[in-house]
Amino acid sequence: MSMRMVVILLSLLTYNVTANARTEYNDTTTTAAQTHTHIDFRVNLTDLDSSYHGNGLQLDNALAKIDSMILNTDMRVKRITIVGTASPEGPYANNRRLATGRAKALASILKTRYPFPDSIYHVSTIPEDWEGMKKMLEKNHSIPYSGIVLDFLAETENIAPDIRERQIKHLGEGKPYASMRDNVLPYLRRSSVIVDYDNRLVNANLQSVAIPRPEIECIAPSPHISTSEIQFLKTGAPRKRFYAVKTNLLWDVAMCANLGVEIELWPHWSLDIPVWYSPYDITSRWRIRLLATQPEVRYWPKDAGKGHYFGVHASVAGFNVSTGGDYRYQDPNHAAFGLGLGYGYAFHLDKEHRWGMEAQIGAGYISYRWVKYHNTGRNGAKISRGSGTYWGVTRAGVAISYKFYQERKERRWMKW
Protein backbone atom coordinates (compact mmCIF):
# COMPACT_ATOMS: atom_id res chain seq x y z
CA MET A 1 0.00 0.00 0.00
CA SER A 2 1.45 3.41 -0.98
CA MET A 3 1.92 6.14 1.59
CA ARG A 4 1.00 9.79 1.00
CA MET A 5 4.14 11.88 1.15
CA VAL A 6 4.37 15.53 2.05
CA VAL A 7 7.76 16.73 0.81
CA ILE A 8 7.66 20.49 0.89
CA LEU A 9 5.53 22.74 3.03
CA LEU A 10 6.12 26.43 2.74
CA SER A 11 4.48 26.87 6.13
CA LEU A 12 3.38 29.83 8.15
CA LEU A 13 5.49 29.37 11.25
CA THR A 14 8.43 26.95 11.56
CA TYR A 15 11.16 24.93 9.97
CA ASN A 16 11.89 21.28 10.70
CA VAL A 17 12.76 18.04 8.93
CA THR A 18 11.39 14.64 9.89
CA ALA A 19 11.78 11.35 8.13
CA ASN A 20 10.52 8.64 10.37
CA ALA A 21 7.72 6.48 8.92
CA ARG A 22 8.21 3.32 6.92
CA THR A 23 5.71 0.83 5.44
CA GLU A 24 6.01 -2.10 3.07
CA TYR A 25 5.17 -1.58 -0.63
CA ASN A 26 5.66 -4.72 -2.73
CA ASP A 27 9.04 -5.52 -1.20
CA THR A 28 10.09 -1.81 -1.37
CA THR A 29 10.08 0.88 1.31
CA THR A 30 7.89 3.95 1.43
CA THR A 31 9.47 6.79 3.43
CA ALA A 32 7.78 10.01 4.62
CA ALA A 33 9.75 13.26 4.76
CA GLN A 34 8.66 16.80 5.50
CA THR A 35 10.42 20.15 5.12
CA HIS A 36 8.99 23.46 6.35
CA THR A 37 9.80 26.95 5.05
CA HIS A 38 7.85 30.09 4.02
CA ILE A 39 7.53 33.07 1.63
CA ASP A 40 6.67 36.48 3.10
CA PHE A 41 5.02 39.50 1.43
CA ARG A 42 5.22 43.21 2.10
CA VAL A 43 2.19 44.92 3.58
CA ASN A 44 -0.76 45.34 1.19
CA LEU A 45 1.18 43.83 -1.74
CA THR A 46 0.83 40.61 -3.71
CA ASP A 47 4.09 40.76 -5.70
CA LEU A 48 6.72 38.33 -4.44
CA ASP A 49 9.81 40.33 -3.43
CA SER A 50 12.84 38.02 -3.46
CA SER A 51 14.89 40.44 -1.30
CA TYR A 52 12.31 40.60 1.51
CA HIS A 53 12.78 38.39 4.61
CA GLY A 54 15.21 36.14 2.72
CA ASN A 55 12.54 35.00 0.24
CA GLY A 56 15.07 34.44 -2.55
CA LEU A 57 17.06 31.88 -0.57
CA GLN A 58 13.93 30.23 0.81
CA LEU A 59 12.39 29.81 -2.64
CA ASP A 60 15.67 28.66 -4.19
CA ASN A 61 15.93 25.87 -1.63
CA ALA A 62 12.31 24.85 -2.08
CA LEU A 63 12.54 24.72 -5.87
CA ALA A 64 15.75 22.70 -5.65
CA LYS A 65 13.95 20.10 -3.52
CA ILE A 66 11.07 19.89 -5.98
CA ASP A 67 13.58 19.55 -8.83
CA SER A 68 15.29 16.64 -7.10
CA MET A 69 11.91 15.01 -6.51
CA ILE A 70 10.97 15.27 -10.19
CA LEU A 71 14.31 13.86 -11.30
CA ASN A 72 13.82 10.83 -9.07
CA THR A 73 11.98 8.20 -11.15
CA ASP A 74 10.69 6.57 -7.95
CA MET A 75 8.55 9.60 -7.18
CA ARG A 76 5.17 10.65 -8.62
CA VAL A 77 3.56 13.98 -7.80
CA LYS A 78 -0.09 13.63 -6.82
CA ARG A 79 -1.15 17.08 -5.59
CA ILE A 80 0.24 20.58 -5.07
CA THR A 81 -1.68 22.62 -2.49
CA ILE A 82 -0.98 26.36 -2.32
CA VAL A 83 -2.27 28.53 0.53
CA GLY A 84 -2.12 32.34 0.66
CA THR A 85 -2.57 34.27 3.90
CA ALA A 86 -3.00 37.87 5.02
CA SER A 87 -2.54 39.50 8.39
CA PRO A 88 -5.61 40.73 10.31
CA GLU A 89 -5.35 44.44 9.50
CA GLY A 90 -7.67 46.39 7.25
CA PRO A 91 -11.06 45.35 5.78
CA TYR A 92 -11.70 41.62 5.52
CA ALA A 93 -12.61 41.90 1.82
CA ASN A 94 -9.24 43.48 1.02
CA ASN A 95 -7.40 40.85 3.05
CA ARG A 96 -9.18 38.14 1.08
CA ARG A 97 -7.95 39.80 -2.13
CA LEU A 98 -4.39 39.95 -0.78
CA ALA A 99 -4.41 36.31 0.35
CA THR A 100 -5.74 35.22 -3.05
CA GLY A 101 -3.16 37.30 -4.91
CA ARG A 102 -0.30 35.90 -2.85
CA ALA A 103 -1.41 32.34 -3.50
CA LYS A 104 -1.67 33.06 -7.23
CA ALA A 105 1.80 34.67 -7.26
CA LEU A 106 3.38 31.49 -5.93
CA ALA A 107 1.21 29.29 -8.17
CA SER A 108 2.36 31.29 -11.20
CA ILE A 109 6.02 30.60 -10.40
CA LEU A 110 5.42 26.86 -10.03
CA LYS A 111 3.24 26.60 -13.15
CA THR A 112 5.86 28.44 -15.19
CA ARG A 113 8.66 26.16 -13.99
CA TYR A 114 6.97 22.74 -13.89
CA PRO A 115 4.86 20.98 -16.58
CA PHE A 116 2.22 19.61 -14.21
CA PRO A 117 -1.44 19.60 -15.36
CA ASP A 118 -3.75 22.19 -13.80
CA SER A 119 -5.64 19.41 -12.01
CA ILE A 120 -2.57 18.90 -9.79
CA TYR A 121 -2.87 22.39 -8.30
CA HIS A 122 -5.27 23.25 -5.48
CA VAL A 123 -5.26 26.88 -4.32
CA SER A 124 -6.87 28.13 -1.10
CA THR A 125 -6.64 31.19 1.14
CA ILE A 126 -6.73 32.31 4.77
CA PRO A 127 -7.87 35.95 4.52
CA GLU A 128 -6.99 36.79 8.14
CA ASP A 129 -4.59 34.47 9.92
CA TRP A 130 -5.71 34.82 13.53
CA GLU A 131 -4.65 31.22 14.19
CA GLY A 132 -1.15 32.01 12.95
CA MET A 133 -1.00 34.95 15.36
CA LYS A 134 -2.03 32.67 18.22
CA LYS A 135 0.62 30.06 17.41
CA MET A 136 3.38 32.65 17.16
CA LEU A 137 2.49 34.12 20.55
CA GLU A 138 2.26 30.67 22.16
CA LYS A 139 5.77 29.83 20.97
CA ASN A 140 7.36 33.19 21.78
CA HIS A 141 6.20 34.65 25.09
CA SER A 142 8.92 37.29 24.91
CA ILE A 143 6.80 39.30 22.46
CA PRO A 144 5.40 42.26 24.44
CA TYR A 145 1.76 41.89 25.50
CA SER A 146 1.64 38.28 24.22
CA GLY A 147 -0.37 37.11 27.25
CA ILE A 148 -2.94 39.90 26.93
CA VAL A 149 -3.43 39.19 23.21
CA LEU A 150 -3.72 35.42 23.76
CA ASP A 151 -6.47 36.00 26.32
CA PHE A 152 -8.21 38.34 23.88
CA LEU A 153 -8.01 35.78 21.04
CA ALA A 154 -9.53 33.09 23.26
CA GLU A 155 -12.42 35.38 24.29
CA THR A 156 -13.23 36.65 20.78
CA GLU A 157 -12.88 33.46 18.75
CA ASN A 158 -16.44 33.61 17.37
CA ILE A 159 -16.59 37.35 16.64
CA ALA A 160 -16.74 38.65 13.05
CA PRO A 161 -13.23 39.47 11.70
CA ASP A 162 -13.71 43.22 11.17
CA ILE A 163 -15.25 43.66 14.65
CA ARG A 164 -12.49 41.55 16.19
CA GLU A 165 -9.87 43.71 14.51
CA ARG A 166 -11.43 46.95 15.79
CA GLN A 167 -11.51 45.53 19.31
CA ILE A 168 -7.88 44.40 19.32
CA LYS A 169 -6.78 47.84 18.08
CA HIS A 170 -8.43 49.46 21.13
CA LEU A 171 -7.17 46.82 23.56
CA GLY A 172 -4.94 48.33 26.28
CA GLU A 173 -4.92 51.81 24.70
CA GLY A 174 -3.56 50.34 21.47
CA LYS A 175 -0.23 49.17 22.90
CA PRO A 176 -0.79 45.39 22.41
CA TYR A 177 -1.81 45.92 18.76
CA ALA A 178 1.25 48.11 18.18
CA SER A 179 3.38 45.23 19.45
CA MET A 180 1.59 42.81 17.10
CA ARG A 181 2.08 45.18 14.17
CA ASP A 182 5.84 45.30 14.77
CA ASN A 183 6.56 41.73 15.88
CA VAL A 184 3.86 39.42 14.48
CA LEU A 185 1.88 40.79 11.54
CA PRO A 186 4.85 40.98 9.12
CA TYR A 187 5.15 37.16 9.45
CA LEU A 188 1.49 36.42 8.73
CA ARG A 189 1.54 37.80 5.16
CA ARG A 190 2.68 34.58 3.55
CA SER A 191 2.32 31.94 0.85
CA SER A 192 2.69 28.22 1.45
CA VAL A 193 2.77 25.11 -0.71
CA ILE A 194 2.39 21.40 0.02
CA VAL A 195 3.58 18.85 -2.53
CA ASP A 196 2.06 15.37 -2.06
CA TYR A 197 3.61 12.42 -3.87
CA ASP A 198 4.09 8.66 -3.84
CA ASN A 199 7.63 7.39 -3.34
CA ARG A 200 9.04 3.87 -3.74
CA LEU A 201 12.60 3.72 -2.44
CA VAL A 202 14.99 0.79 -2.18
CA ASN A 203 17.82 2.67 -0.49
CA ALA A 204 18.16 0.83 2.82
CA ASN A 205 20.69 3.40 4.04
CA LEU A 206 18.04 6.17 4.36
CA GLN A 207 17.79 6.90 8.07
CA SER A 208 15.46 9.01 10.17
CA VAL A 209 16.50 12.61 10.67
CA ALA A 210 15.22 15.08 13.21
CA ILE A 211 16.25 18.75 13.49
CA PRO A 212 15.17 20.76 16.56
CA ARG A 213 12.43 23.32 15.95
CA PRO A 214 13.87 26.84 16.48
CA GLU A 215 12.01 29.80 17.91
CA ILE A 216 10.24 32.05 15.41
CA GLU A 217 12.58 34.81 14.32
CA CYS A 218 12.97 37.52 11.72
CA ILE A 219 15.03 36.31 8.77
CA ALA A 220 17.57 38.81 7.47
CA PRO A 221 17.01 39.93 3.87
CA SER A 222 19.02 38.16 1.20
CA PRO A 223 21.96 40.40 0.14
CA HIS A 224 21.64 39.56 -3.54
CA ILE A 225 19.42 37.95 -6.15
CA SER A 226 20.64 34.61 -7.42
CA THR A 227 20.88 33.53 -11.04
CA SER A 228 18.00 31.10 -10.65
CA GLU A 229 15.80 33.90 -9.28
CA ILE A 230 16.48 36.01 -12.33
CA GLN A 231 15.58 33.08 -14.58
CA PHE A 232 12.48 31.80 -12.81
CA LEU A 233 11.14 34.60 -10.61
CA LYS A 234 10.21 37.23 -13.15
CA THR A 235 6.86 37.68 -11.45
CA GLY A 236 8.57 37.85 -8.09
CA ALA A 237 11.03 40.67 -8.76
CA PRO A 238 11.47 43.45 -6.19
CA ARG A 239 8.60 45.93 -6.32
CA LYS A 240 9.21 48.46 -9.10
CA ARG A 241 7.65 51.69 -10.23
CA PHE A 242 6.50 51.77 -13.87
CA TYR A 243 6.70 54.45 -16.52
CA ALA A 244 4.64 53.92 -19.66
CA VAL A 245 4.66 55.45 -23.13
CA LYS A 246 1.37 55.02 -24.99
CA THR A 247 -0.81 56.04 -27.89
CA ASN A 248 -4.59 56.07 -28.22
CA LEU A 249 -5.50 53.90 -31.20
CA LEU A 250 -8.95 55.48 -31.53
CA TRP A 251 -7.39 58.87 -32.24
CA ASP A 252 -4.72 57.29 -34.46
CA VAL A 253 -7.48 55.86 -36.66
CA ALA A 254 -8.99 59.36 -36.85
CA MET A 255 -5.60 60.58 -38.16
CA CYS A 256 -4.99 62.69 -35.06
CA ALA A 257 -1.42 62.38 -33.77
CA ASN A 258 -1.18 61.67 -30.04
CA LEU A 259 1.29 60.37 -27.48
CA GLY A 260 0.99 59.90 -23.75
CA VAL A 261 2.98 58.98 -20.67
CA GLU A 262 1.84 57.37 -17.44
CA ILE A 263 3.83 57.42 -14.20
CA GLU A 264 3.18 55.28 -11.15
CA LEU A 265 3.06 57.58 -8.13
CA TRP A 266 2.36 55.03 -5.37
CA PRO A 267 1.29 51.36 -5.30
CA HIS A 268 -2.35 52.24 -6.09
CA TRP A 269 -1.98 55.60 -7.81
CA SER A 270 -0.72 56.81 -11.18
CA LEU A 271 -0.72 59.96 -13.32
CA ASP A 272 -1.66 59.66 -17.01
CA ILE A 273 -0.83 62.58 -19.35
CA PRO A 274 -1.88 62.22 -23.00
CA VAL A 275 -1.03 64.98 -25.49
CA TRP A 276 -2.62 65.59 -28.89
CA TYR A 277 -0.65 67.64 -31.40
CA SER A 278 -2.13 67.43 -34.85
CA PRO A 279 -1.18 70.55 -36.90
CA TYR A 280 -2.02 69.21 -40.37
CA ASP A 281 -5.11 69.04 -42.59
CA ILE A 282 -6.19 65.53 -43.50
CA THR A 283 -7.83 66.91 -46.70
CA SER A 284 -8.72 70.43 -47.78
CA ARG A 285 -12.13 70.10 -46.11
CA TRP A 286 -11.39 67.57 -43.36
CA ARG A 287 -9.21 68.48 -40.43
CA ILE A 288 -8.90 67.62 -36.74
CA ARG A 289 -6.27 70.10 -35.68
CA LEU A 290 -5.60 69.87 -31.97
CA LEU A 291 -3.15 71.01 -29.36
CA ALA A 292 -4.59 69.43 -26.25
CA THR A 293 -3.81 67.58 -23.06
CA GLN A 294 -5.96 65.66 -20.61
CA PRO A 295 -4.05 64.74 -17.41
CA GLU A 296 -5.76 62.13 -15.25
CA VAL A 297 -5.02 60.96 -11.71
CA ARG A 298 -5.92 57.26 -11.42
CA TYR A 299 -6.69 55.02 -8.47
CA TRP A 300 -6.13 51.26 -8.97
CA PRO A 301 -7.86 48.93 -6.46
CA LYS A 302 -5.13 46.38 -7.14
CA ASP A 303 -1.53 47.26 -8.01
CA ALA A 304 -1.09 50.34 -10.19
CA GLY A 305 -1.10 49.51 -13.89
CA LYS A 306 -3.15 46.30 -13.57
CA GLY A 307 -6.89 45.69 -13.81
CA HIS A 308 -9.60 48.25 -13.16
CA TYR A 309 -8.99 51.91 -12.36
CA PHE A 310 -10.98 55.05 -11.58
CA GLY A 311 -9.77 58.52 -12.47
CA VAL A 312 -10.33 62.26 -12.35
CA HIS A 313 -9.21 64.17 -15.43
CA ALA A 314 -8.91 67.76 -16.62
CA SER A 315 -9.20 68.79 -20.29
CA VAL A 316 -7.42 71.69 -22.02
CA ALA A 317 -7.64 71.99 -25.81
CA GLY A 318 -7.08 74.40 -28.67
CA PHE A 319 -8.89 73.29 -31.84
CA ASN A 320 -9.57 73.89 -35.53
CA VAL A 321 -12.05 71.26 -36.69
CA SER A 322 -14.07 70.49 -39.78
CA THR A 323 -15.47 67.15 -40.90
CA GLY A 324 -16.17 67.70 -44.59
CA GLY A 325 -19.28 69.86 -44.15
CA ASP A 326 -19.84 73.49 -45.07
CA TYR A 327 -18.37 74.93 -41.90
CA ARG A 328 -15.32 74.69 -39.68
CA TYR A 329 -14.98 75.66 -36.03
CA GLN A 330 -11.91 77.21 -34.43
CA ASP A 331 -11.10 78.46 -30.95
CA PRO A 332 -10.61 82.24 -30.70
CA ASN A 333 -7.19 81.96 -29.01
CA HIS A 334 -9.01 80.72 -25.93
CA ALA A 335 -8.58 77.07 -25.06
CA ALA A 336 -11.52 74.87 -24.14
CA PHE A 337 -11.29 73.44 -20.63
CA GLY A 338 -13.20 71.03 -18.43
CA LEU A 339 -13.24 68.28 -15.81
CA GLY A 340 -14.49 64.70 -15.76
CA LEU A 341 -14.50 61.28 -14.13
CA GLY A 342 -13.06 58.23 -15.87
CA TYR A 343 -12.99 54.45 -15.70
CA GLY A 344 -10.79 51.96 -17.49
CA TYR A 345 -9.26 48.51 -17.53
CA ALA A 346 -5.63 47.64 -18.34
CA PHE A 347 -3.92 44.31 -18.99
CA HIS A 348 -0.53 43.08 -20.16
CA LEU A 349 0.20 41.40 -23.46
CA ASP A 350 3.45 39.62 -22.54
CA LYS A 351 5.01 37.79 -19.61
CA GLU A 352 7.55 40.56 -19.07
CA HIS A 353 4.71 43.04 -18.44
CA ARG A 354 6.22 45.46 -20.93
CA TRP A 355 3.50 45.69 -23.57
CA GLY A 356 -0.03 46.42 -22.47
CA MET A 357 -3.43 47.65 -23.58
CA GLU A 358 -6.18 49.57 -21.86
CA ALA A 359 -9.76 50.57 -22.61
CA GLN A 360 -11.00 53.84 -21.17
CA ILE A 361 -14.16 55.92 -20.95
CA GLY A 362 -14.89 59.16 -19.13
CA ALA A 363 -17.63 61.75 -18.78
CA GLY A 364 -17.81 65.33 -17.58
CA TYR A 365 -18.06 68.83 -18.99
CA ILE A 366 -16.05 71.08 -21.33
CA SER A 367 -16.53 74.85 -21.51
CA TYR A 368 -15.58 76.35 -24.87
CA ARG A 369 -15.70 79.36 -27.18
CA TRP A 370 -15.73 79.09 -30.97
CA VAL A 371 -15.60 81.04 -34.21
CA LYS A 372 -17.53 79.62 -37.16
CA TYR A 373 -16.10 79.90 -40.71
CA HIS A 374 -17.12 78.74 -44.17
CA ASN A 375 -15.22 75.55 -44.85
CA THR A 376 -13.49 76.71 -48.03
CA GLY A 377 -9.89 76.30 -47.01
CA ARG A 378 -7.87 78.38 -44.60
CA ASN A 379 -9.46 81.73 -45.58
CA GLY A 380 -13.15 80.92 -45.41
CA ALA A 381 -15.30 83.86 -44.36
CA LYS A 382 -16.20 84.19 -40.70
CA ILE A 383 -19.89 83.64 -40.04
CA SER A 384 -20.42 83.89 -36.28
CA ARG A 385 -18.95 83.26 -32.88
CA GLY A 386 -20.25 81.90 -29.62
CA SER A 387 -19.63 79.82 -26.51
CA GLY A 388 -21.13 76.90 -24.70
CA THR A 389 -20.72 74.07 -22.23
CA TYR A 390 -20.68 70.45 -23.30
CA TRP A 391 -21.81 67.65 -20.96
CA GLY A 392 -21.16 64.07 -21.97
CA VAL A 393 -18.29 61.74 -22.92
CA THR A 394 -15.00 63.59 -22.48
CA ARG A 395 -12.51 60.76 -22.67
CA ALA A 396 -12.57 57.52 -24.68
CA GLY A 397 -10.22 55.19 -26.45
CA VAL A 398 -8.21 52.02 -26.64
CA ALA A 399 -4.53 52.59 -25.95
CA ILE A 400 -1.43 50.46 -26.43
CA SER A 401 1.51 51.06 -24.13
CA TYR A 402 5.10 50.08 -23.44
CA LYS A 403 6.38 50.13 -19.86
CA PHE A 404 9.74 50.80 -18.27
CA TYR A 405 10.44 49.83 -14.65
CA GLN A 406 12.56 51.33 -11.89
CA GLU A 407 13.06 49.82 -8.45
CA ARG A 408 11.55 51.89 -5.70
CA LYS A 409 11.79 52.07 -1.95
CA GLU A 410 8.66 51.19 -0.04
CA ARG A 411 7.37 53.67 2.52
CA ARG A 412 4.90 52.93 5.31
CA TRP A 413 2.57 55.69 4.13
CA MET A 414 2.48 54.22 0.60
CA LYS A 415 0.28 51.26 1.59
CA TRP A 416 -2.88 53.29 0.99
ZIHU-V544457 format. One record per backbone hydrogen bond with DSSP energy under -1.0 kcal/mol. CO is the residue of the C=O (numbers start at 1). NH is the residue of the N-H. If there is no record, write none. Layout:
# ZIHU-V544457
CO/NH, CO/NH
This chain:
# ZIHU-V544457
5/197, 7/35, 8/195, 9/11, 9/37, 16/36, 17/211, 18/34, 21/32, 23/30, 25/28, 28/25, 29/201, 30/23, 34/18, 35/9, 37/11, 39/191, 42/45, 49/52, 50/56, 52/55, 54/58, 55/59, 56/60, 57/61, 58/62, 59/63, 60/64, 61/65, 62/66, 63/67, 64/68, 65/69, 66/70, 67/71, 72/75, 74/200, 76/198, 79/196, 80/122, 81/194, 82/124, 83/192, 84/126, 86/129, 87/89, 91/95, 92/96, 93/97, 94/98, 95/99, 96/100, 97/101, 98/102, 99/103, 100/104, 101/105, 102/106, 103/107, 104/108, 105/109, 106/110, 107/111, 108/112, 109/113, 110/114, 117/120, 118/121, 120/80, 122/82, 124/84, 126/86, 128/130, 129/133, 130/134, 131/135, 132/136, 133/137, 134/138, 135/139, 136/140, 140/143, 143/146, 145/149, 146/150, 147/151, 148/152, 149/153, 150/154, 151/155, 152/156, 156/159, 160/164, 161/165, 162/166, 163/167, 164/168, 165/169, 166/170, 170/173, 171/174, 172/175, 174/178, 175/179, 176/180, 177/181, 178/182, 179/183, 180/184, 180/185, 184/187, 185/188, 188/190, 189/41, 190/85, 191/39, 192/83, 193/10, 194/81, 195/7, 196/78, 196/79, 197/5, 198/76, 201/29, 202/204, 203/206, 209/19, 226/230, 227/231, 228/232, 229/233, 233/236, 236/50, 239/408, 241/406, 242/264, 243/404, 244/262, 245/402, 246/260, 247/400, 248/252, 249/253, 250/254, 251/256, 252/255, 257/277, 259/275, 260/246, 261/273, 262/244, 263/271, 266/269, 267/304, 268/300, 269/265, 269/266, 270/298, 271/263, 272/296, 273/261, 274/294, 275/259, 276/292, 285/324, 286/282, 286/283, 287/322, 289/320, 290/278, 291/318, 292/276, 293/316, 295/314, 296/272, 297/312, 298/270, 299/310, 303/306, 307/346, 309/344, 310/299, 311/342, 312/297, 313/340, 315/338, 316/293, 317/336, 318/291, 319/331, 320/289, 321/329, 322/287, 326/375, 328/373, 329/321, 330/371, 331/333, 336/317, 337/367, 338/315, 339/365, 340/313, 341/363, 342/311, 343/361, 344/309, 345/359, 346/307, 347/357, 350/353, 354/403, 355/349, 356/401, 357/347, 358/399, 359/345, 360/397, 361/343, 362/394, 362/395, 363/341, 364/392, 366/390, 367/337, 368/388, 370/386, 371/330, 372/383, 372/384, 373/328, 374/376, 381/374, 384/372, 386/370, 388/368, 390/366, 392/364, 395/362, 397/360, 398/249, 399/358, 400/247, 401/356, 402/245, 404/243, 406/241, 411/414, 412/415
